[in-house]
Amino acid sequence: MNTKTLKYVVSALTMTALLATAGTAFAQYQQEGGGNPAAGTQAAPPPPSAPLDVDDATVSDFADAFLSVQEISADLTEKLSEAPSAEAAQTLQREAQDKMAQTVEESGISVEQYNDIAVGMRRDQELAQRVKTAVDQAR
């Protein structure tokens, strides 16, 4: 296996997962004080977690979801380049995030599972390889 290809897939998966949840995470961050000293709170980094135990069916569902989310993301990129205003771009992003979440859930996994797997791939090379294989098979 080509390590460069694996790193690209892991990076793409992570970015896609982050794109799908960025709006919600940012809103929650702001509601919790957003690291604003005036609010009296600082957002703490998440604690490290144990390696994920992901069965083959879930890896397959993740691969299907990833490919669908990747298509939505590519479509969004194209639409954003043609957006007439910042407000229109934000609307497009919200619509794409909603569509991504719906697509992930229709694939048989939750958005939380999708994000956990995407992030877990950065720590677990075996999981990353299993996902890459499933993505290649799903194409």
C-alpha positions, 0 to 999 in steps of 0.5 A: 500500500502506498503510504502517501495515498493512505495519508491523503485518504485519512486527510480527506476523510477528516476534512470531510467530517469536520466540514459536516460538523463545523457549523454545529461545533462552532455554534456550541463553542460560542454558546459555551463561551467560545474561549472568551475570557469575559465569559469565564470559560475556556473550551477544554480539548477533548480527552484522548479515547481508546482505539475504536472497535469497528466491525466490518459492516460499519466500516462498509457503511462508513465507506458508502457514507464517505463517498456520498459526502465527498460528492456533496462536498465537491458539489458545494465547492463548485456552488460556493465559487459561484455564490453571489454573496457571503450570505448565499455561501453560508446558506449553501454551506448549511444546506450541504451540512444538512444533506451530508448528515442525512446521507450519513444517517441513510447509510446506516451509521450516525453522524457521531459514528462517522466522525468518530471513525474519521478521527479514529483513522488518524490514530489507528493505522489498521482502521485507516487501512480497512476504511481505505480498502472499503472505499476502494471496493465501494467505488 
